Amino acid sequence: MSFIAQRILDQRQASLRPPLGVVPPGSVSLALGEPDFAPPQAVIDATTQAVAQGRTNYTDQHGIAELRDALLTALPARPSDWDKDNIVVTHGATAGLGALFFALIEPGDKVVIPQPAYSLYADQVVLAGGTVEFVPMGKDLHFDFDQLAAALDGAKMVVFSNPSNPNGIVHTRDELEKLAQLLDATDTLVVSDEAYSALTYTAEPFTSALEVPGLQERTLYVQTFSKKYCMTGFRVGYVAGAKDLIAAIAQMHRTFNGSVSQQAQLAALAAVSLPESVVTPMLEEYAQRRDLVVRLLNDVPHVQLFEPEGAFYAFFSYDLDKPSSQVAAELAELGVLVRAGAEYGPAAEHHIRLSFAASQADIERGIGIIRQYFKKS
């Protein structure tokens, strides 16, 4: 095993759920970040039509031109001189992030990751030879600018998701503008993973990093079709940014992955061409589930819930003297699967993440088990 692979294993060891017992048959899963809705019918039709027409060959390794043109138009904002070559289509956001880190990180580069954070970021940064500096969020799980300012000194990039996986926080326009002020006169890149940008529950409209003047030129915008359009298995994502950076990312992506399936790209083109009204019912259902989760978890002993502002995750802390991997394992034995907070960085220990990308019946059943567990503890 390589040294880097061993470092990854060591880093992730704390987040592993030990097999304390057998997970009961019929257990309810509140662990996966995968929508439980089908893709829109237009997406399915475009896929079958592409196959029927024989559009199953290799494509331009940056992505088919008509999809990149559509994605350019769909960006929340962009510099006036951008064109389709400012976008590369990738095998989901996962491959986009991997290509980004491997293309742009030199050995020893410092990458700042506010935590809790999606574990993939640190894993890929370490594999690319970078050094991760975790920065705890504030008590409200939004940016702690004092700690962030100190960490950003000399950083190659700062990486975050907005809305956040795992905690469901939405970073506001004011926060992003303050981040821009911190980065003024530096070369630090911003990697903004906005996979959940369609899923927000706040009164204030969502603000993309691309919409903030001080961030736009330095931002690498990462997006996917998995969440908004329920296309997890299609494996289509993309990265948008400055042309020279996208060229390097595209080179790395095609070296490791090759072109994205043509029929999947045509399905993505159908998705991005849909009116927002097609996904509105799904978004309304998520909002109802979010409210249900808040109601069911707000009065549980030993638990403090951070109310989700976006995405489809609830993230709560607990005051028991048990590591989160043990709590997750014990809950699994009782019949509900969740994610241990330790997976999302050192500061996320003694937290649990659950997903409400599940039916309301499953949410009620799963949280019922969680309530009983903490009441008896």
C-alpha positions, -999 to 999 in steps of 0.1 A, spaced: 0 0 0 13 35 -9 21 61 17 -7 83 5 -32 55 6 -22 47 41 -27 83 51 -62 82 37 -70 51 57 -56 66 88 -76 98 83 -108 79 78 -104 54 106 -122 75 131 -153 76 109 -157 39 104 -188 23 121 -175 -8 138 -197 -39 133 -210 -41 169 -239 -63 159 -261 -74 130 -282 -47 113 -318 -60 116 -336 -69 83 -359 -41 72 -339 -14 88 -346 22 77 -318 41 60 -314 78 68 -278 76 57 -277 81 19 -275 114 1 -295 101 -28 -329 115 -38 -357 90 -35 -374 105 -66 -372 93 -102 -355 116 -128 -380 137 -148 -397 119 -176 -379 141 -202 -346 128 -189 -356 92 -193 -370 99 -228 -338 116 -239 -317 87 -226 -337 60 -245 -339 81 -276 -301 86 -276 -296 49 -274 -322 42 -301 -305 67 -324 -271 51 -318 -257 81 -300 -235 60 -278 -200 69 -290 -171 87 -275 -176 125 -274 -155 156 -271 -136 150 -239 -146 185 -226 -183 175 -230 -206 178 -260 -208 214 -272 -245 218 -270 -245 207 -233 -217 231 -225 -235 259 -242 -266 252 -222 -246 250 -190 -230 283 -197 -264 299 -200 -276 282 -168 -248 294 -146 -260 317 -118 -235 344 -131 -203 345 -151 -178 370 -165 -188 385 -199 -160 368 -218 -168 332 -208 -178 307 -234 -183 269 -235 -145 263 -230 -149 277 -195 -168 245 -186 -157 208 -185 -183 180 -182 -172 154 -157 -182 120 -144 -203 135 -116 -191 162 -93 -168 135 -76 -146 132 -107 -148 169 -113 -134 176 -78 -107 149 -82 -96 163 -115 -96 198 -100 -74 188 -71 -50 167 -91 -46 193 -118 -40 223 -96 -25 211 -63 13 208 -60 29 187 -33 27 205 0 1 231 -11 -21 242 18 -59 237 12 -82 252 38 -114 232 45 -140 247 69 -155 219 88 -176 199 92 -172 192 55 -178 164 30 -151 139 36 -142 135 -1 -125 169 -1 -98 161 24 -94 126 10 -88 138 -26 -66 168 -15 -43 144 5 -42 120 -25 -31 149 -47 -2 157 -23 -18 187 -6 -19 196 30 -53 200 46 -59 227 72 -93 222 88 -110 253 102 -139 249 126 -171 267 118 -186 290 144 -212 278 169 -239 284 144 -220 263 118 -214 293 96 -179 306 88 -158 317 118 -139 345 101 -113 350 128 -101 314 124 -106 315 87 -85 346 82 -56 330 101 -58 298 81 -61 314 47 -26 329 49 -6 313 21 -34 289 11 -36 276 -24 -74 272 -22 -104 271 2 -130 244 -4 -166 243 8 -201 232 -1 -230 256 -2 -256 245 9 -234 224 32 -231 187 33 -233 175 62 -249 203 82 -274 219 58 -262 254 64 -265 280 36 -237 305 35 -252 339 29 -243 367 5 -229 386 34 -206 357 44 -194 352 8 -187 390 5 -166 388 38 -147 358 23 -140 379 -8 -126 407 14 -103 382 32 -90 369 -2 -85 403 -17 -50 408 -32 -43 370 -29 -41 342 -54 -61 318 -33 -87 299 -54 -122 292 -41 -138 258 -48 -175 262 -43 -194 229 -45 -230 240 -51 -246 205 -56 -275 214 -34 -281 250 -45 -316 242 -57 -326 229 -22 -328 259 2 -354 267 29 -344 303 39 -362 335 32 -331 350 16 -325 339 -20 -295 316 -25 -262 333 -35 -237 315 -56 -200 323 -52 -201 332 -89 -225 361 -81 -200 378 -57 -177 401 -76 -147 395 -54 -150 357 -58 -162 353 -93 -128 354 -111 -111 331 -85 -140 306 -82 -141 271 -95 -178 263 -95 -186 226 -91 -221 213 -99 -239 180 -105 -271 166 -120 -275 141 -91 -295 161 -66 -318 186 -84 -326 162 -112 -323 129 -93 -297 116 -118 -272 100 -94 -265 70 -116 -261 90 -147 -228 104 -134 -228 138 -149 -213 169 -133 -193 198 -144 -167 224 -133 -168 260 -145 -140 286 -141 -112 305 -157 -102 290 -190 -66 282 -182 -77 263 -150 -105 245 -168 -80 234 -195 -58 218 -169 -87 202 -151 -100 188 -184 -66 174 -192 -65 156 -159 -101 144 -162 -97 129 -196 -64 112 -185 -82 94 -157 -118 91 -169 -122 97 -206 -153 113 -220 -187 111 -202 -213 88 -217 -230 105 -247 -265 94 -237 -260 106 -202 -249 140 -215 -280 142 -237 -301 133 -207 -284 162 -188 -291 185 -217 -328 176 -215 -327 182 -177 -311 216 -179 -336 227 -206 -366 219 -183 -386 247 -167 -382 250 -129 -418 240 -125 -409 204 -133 -388 200 -101 -410 223 -79 -431 194 -64 -399 176 -53 -385 207 -37 -418 213 -19 -417 178 -6 -382 182 8 -393 214 26 -421 194 43 -397 167 53 -373 193 66 -401 207 88 -409 171 100 -373 164 109 -371 197 129 -403 189 148 -393 153 156 -357 162 168 -362 195 186 -371 181 220 -349 149 221 -329 146 254 -291 150 249 -295 163 214 -291 198 198 -303 201 163 -289 227 139 -319 234 118 -313 227 81 -313 258 59 -306 238 27 -297 204 12 -315 173 26 -294 167 58 -300 172 95 -270 175 116 -272 173 154 -248 172 183 -252 151 214 -237 152 249 -232 114 255 -197 102 263 -195 80 232 -178 85 198 -201 91 169 -190 59 152 -203 40 183 -235 59 183 -241 52 146 -233 15 151 -257 12 180 -284 30 161 -278 6 132 -283 -24 156 -317 -8 165 -328 -5 129 -318 30 117 -288 38 96 -272 73 100 -237 87 94 -211 93 121 -201 129 125 -164 120 127 -165 113 90 -168 151 83 -137 163 102 -123 164 137 -147 191 149 -177 170 138 -171 144 164 -201 139 188 -224 147 159 -247 126 137 -259 133 102 -291 120 89 -306 124 54 -342 133 47 -340 121 12 -364 94 24 -401 91 27 -419 109 55 -429 74 68 -393 63 69 -383 96 86 -409 92 113 -398 56 119 -361 63 119 -363 93 141 -386 74 164 -357 49 170 -333 78 175 -356 94 200 -359 62 220 -321 57 219 -313 91 234 -342 90 259 -327 57 273 -291 69 274 
